[in-house]
């Protein structure tokens, strides 16, 4: 096992940070690593907005559901799918296709993962902030995002003040399929559900009594941000 694999396998979401600033050269490396991610057809359809203004940080933290670490992390980045840049380069660009939305989401996610792995490899930690999609209209207004640009997620990065226990993932026997899709093995799922119950009961903070299946049901049994389709269309994405 090499250092890269160790970094990947030791991932935790960090929500408590020290007051130590991230050195400029380290931040530059993180952004360079993000920019080195794969890009579909070399379209390069992601923009990253670094937020240092504390008033903006506070407003985003509020819009994201009161996630205070948006305010306290050394760095806060907003990752956006961006096709406005292409319109500036080619005024006749044909935009609005759903496939472009998928490309933007995939490429932006790859850049985010590169950034976080680079940060973790240097002793930093971070957490994704999907909560910026709780009110994408206000986030778009706050960041002066033009048409064909949508904020997909934020990312807090900093020096960890507290490292939580590692959260167990689904076993590969459930995730990886051979040759074709296979229905879930209920006995393996039951074992994983018990593993998650034990994890929540034993962790040092925020103890819970819930299985993974119960958690998923609670999340997916209700609407989640039903306004997103209308928002994407208002920004010119997924219109056709």
C-alpha positions in Angstrom: 0.0 0.0 0.0 1.4 3.4 -1.0 0.8 6.8 0.5 -1.8 7.8 -2.1 -3.9 4.8 -1.3 -3.5 5.3 2.4 -4.7 8.9 2.0 -7.8 7.8 0.1 -8.7 5.0 2.5 -8.3 7.2 5.6 -10.8 9.8 4.4 -13.0 11.5 6.9 -15.2 14.6 6.7 -13.7 17.3 8.8 -16.0 19.9 10.3 -13.9 21.3 13.2 -10.8 23.3 12.2 -8.0 25.1 14.0 -7.5 28.8 13.4 -4.3 28.1 11.4 -4.3 29.6 7.9 -3.4 27.4 4.9 -0.1 28.3 3.5 -0.3 30.0 0.1 1.8 27.4 -1.6 -0.3 24.6 -0.3 -3.6 26.3 -1.4 -2.0 26.8 -4.9 -1.1 23.1 -5.0 -4.7 22.2 -4.0 -6.1 24.3 -6.8 -3.5 23.0 -9.3 -4.5 19.4 -8.4 -8.2 20.3 -8.9 -7.4 21.7 -12.3 -5.6 18.6 -13.3 -8.7 16.4 -13.1 -10.1 14.7 -16.1 -12.3 16.7 -18.4 -14.9 15.3 -20.8 -13.9 16.2 -24.4 -11.4 18.7 -22.8 -14.4 21.1 -22.4 -13.1 22.3 -18.9 -16.5 23.4 -17.7 -15.8 24.1 -14.0 -15.1 27.4 -12.2 -14.0 27.6 -8.5 -14.9 30.7 -6.5 -12.8 31.3 -3.4 -14.7 33.1 -0.7 -12.7 35.1 1.9 -15.3 37.8 2.6 -16.6 37.0 6.1 -20.0 38.5 5.4 -20.4 36.3 2.4 -19.2 33.3 4.4 -21.8 34.0 7.1 -24.6 34.3 4.5 -23.6 31.1 2.8 -23.4 29.3 6.1 -27.0 30.4 6.8 -28.3 29.5 3.4 -26.6 26.1 3.7 -28.6 25.3 6.8 -26.6 26.9 9.6 -23.3 25.0 8.9 -21.0 27.1 11.0 -17.8 25.5 9.7 -18.4 27.4 6.4 -17.5 30.5 8.5 -14.6 29.0 10.5 -12.7 26.9 8.0 -9.4 28.4 6.7 -10.7 28.2 3.2 -14.1 28.0 1.6 -14.4 27.2 -2.1 -17.5 27.0 -4.3 -17.4 24.6 -7.2 -19.5 25.6 -10.2 -20.4 24.0 -13.5 -19.6 26.8 -15.9 -20.6 27.0 -19.6 -20.7 30.8 -19.6 -16.9 30.7 -20.3 -17.6 28.8 -23.5 -20.2 31.3 -24.6 -17.6 34.0 -24.2 -15.2 32.0 -26.3 -17.8 30.9 -28.9 -20.9 33.2 -29.0 -22.6 30.6 -31.3 -22.2 27.8 -28.7 -25.2 25.5 -28.5 -26.0 25.3 -24.8 -28.8 24.0 -22.6 -28.5 20.3 -23.4 -29.1 17.9 -20.5 -25.9 16.0 -21.5 -24.0 19.2 -20.8 -25.5 19.4 -17.3 -24.3 15.8 -16.7 -20.8 16.7 -18.0 -20.7 19.8 -15.8 -21.7 17.8 -12.7 -19.2 15.0 -13.4 -16.3 17.2 -14.2 -16.9 19.5 -11.3 -17.1 16.5 -8.9 -13.8 15.2 -10.2 -12.2 18.5 -9.6 -13.6 18.6 -6.1 -12.3 15.2 -5.3 -8.9 16.0 -6.6 -8.8 19.1 -4.4 -9.8 17.3 -1.2 -7.4 14.4 -1.8 -4.6 16.9 -2.3 -5.5 18.7 0.9 -5.7 15.5 2.9 -2.3 14.4 1.5 -0.8 17.5 3.1 -2.3 17.0 6.5 -5.4 19.2 5.9 -9.0 18.1 6.0 -12.3 19.2 4.6 -15.9 18.6 4.0 -18.3 19.0 1.0 -21.1 21.5 1.5 -24.1 20.4 -0.7 -26.2 22.7 1.4 -25.5 25.6 -0.9 -28.2 24.0 -3.1 -30.7 24.6 -0.4 -31.3 28.1 -1.9 -29.4 28.2 -5.2 -31.1 31.3 -6.3 -29.7 33.4 -3.4 -26.3 31.8 -3.7 -26.2 32.6 -7.4 -27.2 36.2 -6.6 -24.6 36.4 -3.8 -21.8 35.2 -6.1 -22.9 37.2 -9.2 -23.2 34.0 -11.3 -24.2 34.7 -14.9 -26.3 32.5 -17.1 -25.0 29.0 -17.7 -23.2 28.9 -14.3 -24.6 26.9 -11.4 -23.1 26.4 -7.9 -23.0 22.6 -7.3 -21.2 22.3 -3.9 -19.0 24.2 -1.5 -15.9 22.8 0.2 -14.4 23.8 3.6 -10.7 23.1 3.9 -8.4 23.6 6.9 -6.2 22.1 9.6 -8.3 19.6 11.6 -9.0 20.4 15.2 -10.9 17.1 15.6 -10.7 13.9 13.6 -13.9 11.8 13.8 -14.1 8.0 13.5 -14.0 6.6 10.0 -17.5 5.9 8.7 -17.9 2.4 7.3 -18.8 2.2 3.6 -21.0 -0.4 1.9 -19.0 -3.7 1.3 -17.7 -4.2 -2.3 -19.9 -7.3 -2.5 -22.9 -5.0 -2.6 -21.3 -2.1 -4.6 -19.5 -4.1 -7.3 -21.5 -6.2 -9.8 -20.2 -8.9 -12.2 -21.2 -8.7 -15.9 -24.7 -7.4 -15.2 -26.7 -5.7 -12.4 -27.5 -7.9 -9.5 -30.1 -7.4 -6.8 -28.9 -6.7 -3.3 -28.0 -9.6 -1.1 -30.3 -9.1 1.9 -28.1 -11.0 4.4 -25.1 -8.9 3.5 -27.2 -5.7 3.8 -28.4 -6.9 7.2 -24.8 -7.3 8.3 -23.9 -3.9 7.1 -26.9 -2.3 8.8 -25.8 -3.8 12.1 -22.3 -2.6 11.4 -23.6 1.0 11.0 -25.7 0.7 14.2 -22.6 -0.4 16.1 -20.6 2.5 14.6 -23.1 5.1 15.6 -23.5 3.7 19.1 -19.7 3.6 19.7 -18.6 6.9 18.2 -17.4 9.6 20.5 -20.0 12.2 19.6 -23.5 12.5 18.0 -24.5 8.9 18.9 -27.5 7.6 17.0 -29.6 4.5 16.9 -30.2 4.0 13.2 -29.1 1.6 10.4 -28.0 2.6 6.9 -31.2 1.3 5.4 -33.3 3.4 7.9 -31.1 6.4 7.2 -31.5 6.0 3.4 -35.3 5.6 3.8 -35.6 8.7 5.8 -33.7 10.7 3.2 -35.3 9.3 0.1 -38.9 8.9 1.3 -39.5 12.7 0.8 -38.8 15.3 -1.8 -35.3 16.7 -1.9 -34.8 20.2 -3.3 -37.7 19.9 -5.8 -36.9 23.4 -7.1 -33.6 22.3 -8.7 -35.0 21.5 -12.1 -36.6 25.0 -12.4 -33.3 26.6 -11.1 -31.2 24.8 -13.7 -33.5 25.9 -16.4 -33.4 29.5 -15.1 -29.6 29.4 -15.5 -29.9 28.0 -19.0 -29.0 24.4 -18.2 -31.2 21.2 -18.9 -33.6 23.2 -21.1 -33.6 20.5 -23.8 
